[in-house]
Amino acid sequence: MKIGRTVRAVVAVGLVGAFVGCGQRGSGDPSAGSETKSYASAERLPEEPASDGTTIVVGNPDAPSTVHVYEDPRCPVVEEYERTGAEAVRELLLTGEVKAQYTFASFKDDRLGGDGSKRAVNALRAALEKDKFVEYHTVLFANQPAVESSGGFTTARLLKLAEEVPGLRDEAFDRAVRTMKYSSFVTASEEAYEQAGAGTPTVVVNYYHTIEGGLYGFLFDASAFHGLLTDLHEHPDTWDSLYLPLKKVAEAEIAES
């Protein structure tokens, strides 16, 4: 996935991310007056289920900025996002300035057959019980089956991949994966995804800023996406002053092509 020529040009001349550190933070800035925590590695990041039972939250609970991601484990575009732009989120999670929320879809099972998405989401929820969600999430997308239509994430494969996360596999985890212990979470997360009316991946920054349309390419360029995220974290007004105009120009280019 590539970003459009105008977006690429704006990134190249340094406008994206250029607002970070310029002057004082405005009173409407969600980070104003907040303290952040840094983490030495991804393994040390806090992780917990959201109170509504649909989402997994990773990172500093008091982080002033939030990145909400909607993913289906079988979606190859999600795999591309995790391999590229998601690196920006992982970097900012370690600084403690951002927390991530993951809502998991499983619509690929219904469209293509099989139950690989549902089984993968259940296994991810089981990993959360061991405080190993972050590591297992990374492993699953690094080993997403090449053939989307195959389903791929069988019970045997999910357990085998869990061996790559030290301390994850034990009797309780294996039983949870085999019996679909967290099927209620799988269903609730899919319903939350459907209510959001999103595709996968969809990324929403600070609850209101959906990275879509002419801005969608940012999700697949770690450097550009890092600039966008830090802009919106430090200076929320750049959404209206820079990113919405940029989105309109990029969409006009797409319409003309």
Solvent accessible surface area in square Angstrom, and as a share of the most:
residue,aa,sasa,rsa
1,M,105,0.47
2,K,180,0.76
3,I,16,0.08
4,G,34,0.33
5,R,167,0.61
6,T,34,0.20
7,V,1,0.00
8,R,103,0.38
9,A,53,0.41
10,V,21,0.12
11,V,35,0.20
12,A,81,0.63
13,V,110,0.63
14,G,36,0.35
15,L,84,0.42
16,V,17,0.10
17,G,23,0.22
18,A,49,0.38
19,F,75,0.31
20,V,58,0.33
21,G,67,0.64
22,C,77,0.46
23,G,70,0.67
24,Q,171,0.76
25,R,103,0.38
26,G,41,0.39
27,S,123,0.79
28,G,70,0.67
29,D,8,0.04
30,P,55,0.35
31,S,2,0.02
32,A,47,0.37
33,G,89,0.85
34,S,48,0.31
35,E,154,0.69
36,T,61,0.36
37,K,108,0.46
38,S,91,0.58
39,Y,36,0.14
40,A,89,0.69
41,S,37,0.24
42,A,38,0.29
43,E,107,0.48
44,R,169,0.62
45,L,11,0.05
46,P,49,0.31
47,E,21,0.10
48,E,91,0.41
49,P,60,0.38
50,A,26,0.20
51,S,128,0.82
52,D,99,0.51
53,G,32,0.31
54,T,19,0.11
55,T,8,0.05
56,I,0,0.00
57,V,20,0.11
58,V,1,0.01
59,G,3,0.03
60,N,0,0.00
61,P,75,0.47
62,D,97,0.50
63,A,7,0.06
64,P,19,0.12
65,S,2,0.01
66,T,3,0.02
67,V,0,0.00
68,H,32,0.14
69,V,2,0.01
70,Y,23,0.09
71,E,0,0.00
72,D,0,0.00
73,P,1,0.01
74,R,6,0.02
75,C,7,0.04
76,P,57,0.36
77,V,47,0.27
78,V,0,0.00
79,E,38,0.17
80,E,35,0.16
81,Y,3,0.01
82,E,16,0.07
83,R,152,0.55
84,T,36,0.21
85,G,0,0.00
86,A,4,0.03
87,E,69,0.31
88,A,1,0.01
89,V,3,0.02
90,R,74,0.27
91,E,78,0.35
92,L,9,0.04
93,L,5,0.02
94,L,57,0.28
95,T,58,0.34
96,G,0,0.00
97,E,43,0.19
98,V,2,0.01
99,K,28,0.12
100,A,0,0.00
101,Q,26,0.12
102,Y,18,0.07
103,T,1,0.01
104,F,1,0.00
105,A,0,0.00
106,S,3,0.02
107,F,24,0.10
108,K,30,0.13
109,D,5,0.02
110,D,113,0.59
111,R,178,0.65
112,L,76,0.38
113,G,36,0.35
114,G,60,0.58
115,D,64,0.33
116,G,3,0.03
117,S,0,0.00
118,K,63,0.27
119,R,56,0.20
120,A,0,0.00
121,V,1,0.00
122,N,0,0.00
123,A,0,0.00
124,L,1,0.00
125,R,31,0.11
126,A,3,0.02
127,A,0,0.00
128,L,9,0.04
129,E,98,0.44
130,K,64,0.27
131,D,92,0.48
132,K,47,0.20
133,F,1,0.01
134,V,20,0.11
135,E,25,0.11
136,Y,0,0.00
137,H,11,0.05
138,T,70,0.41
139,V,18,0.11
140,L,2,0.01
141,F,10,0.04
142,A,81,0.63
143,N,45,0.23
144,Q,30,0.13
145,P,24,0.15
146,A,109,0.84
147,V,91,0.52
148,E,52,0.24
149,S,71,0.46
150,S,73,0.47
151,G,6,0.05
152,G,16,0.16
153,F,2,0.01
154,T,75,0.44
155,T,33,0.19
156,A,75,0.58
157,R,86,0.31
158,L,0,0.00
159,L,10,0.05
160,K,132,0.56
161,L,10,0.05
162,A,0,0.00
163,E,94,0.42
164,E,102,0.46
165,V,3,0.02
166,P,111,0.70
167,G,56,0.54
168,L,0,0.00
169,R,84,0.31
170,D,60,0.31
171,E,130,0.58
172,A,58,0.45
173,F,4,0.02
174,D,18,0.09
175,R,125,0.45
176,A,5,0.04
177,V,2,0.01
178,R,135,0.49
179,T,88,0.51
180,M,39,0.18
181,K,132,0.56
182,Y,31,0.12
183,S,54,0.35
184,S,88,0.57
185,F,12,0.05
186,V,6,0.04
187,T,75,0.44
188,A,27,0.21
189,S,0,0.00
190,E,22,0.10
191,E,87,0.39
192,A,24,0.19
193,Y,18,0.07
194,E,102,0.46
195,Q,155,0.69
196,A,53,0.41
197,G,68,0.65
198,A,23,0.18
199,G,39,0.37
200,T,16,0.09
201,P,2,0.01
202,T,18,0.11
203,V,0,0.00
204,V,22,0.13
205,V,3,0.01
206,N,21,0.11
207,Y,127,0.48
208,Y,184,0.70
209,H,30,0.14
210,T,37,0.22
211,I,1,0.01
212,E,84,0.38
213,G,40,0.39
214,G,8,0.08
215,L,0,0.00
216,Y,56,0.21
217,G,8,0.08
218,F,0,0.00
219,L,0,0.00
220,F,15,0.06
221,D,29,0.15
222,A,34,0.27
223,S,87,0.56
224,A,1,0.01
225,F,0,0.00
226,H,56,0.25
227,G,9,0.08
228,L,0,0.00
229,L,3,0.02
230,T,18,0.11
231,D,0,0.00
232,L,0,0.00
233,H,5,0.02
234,E,20,0.09
235,H,25,0.11
236,P,38,0.24
237,D,96,0.50
238,T,1,0.01
239,W,24,0.08
240,D,97,0.50
241,S,76,0.49
242,L,23,0.12
243,Y,0,0.00
244,L,57,0.29
245,P,59,0.37
246,L,9,0.05
247,K,37,0.15
248,K,143,0.60
249,V,72,0.41
250,A,3,0.03
251,E,62,0.28
252,A,50,0.39
253,E,21,0.09
254,I,111,0.56
255,A,87,0.67
256,E,139,0.62
257,S,121,0.78
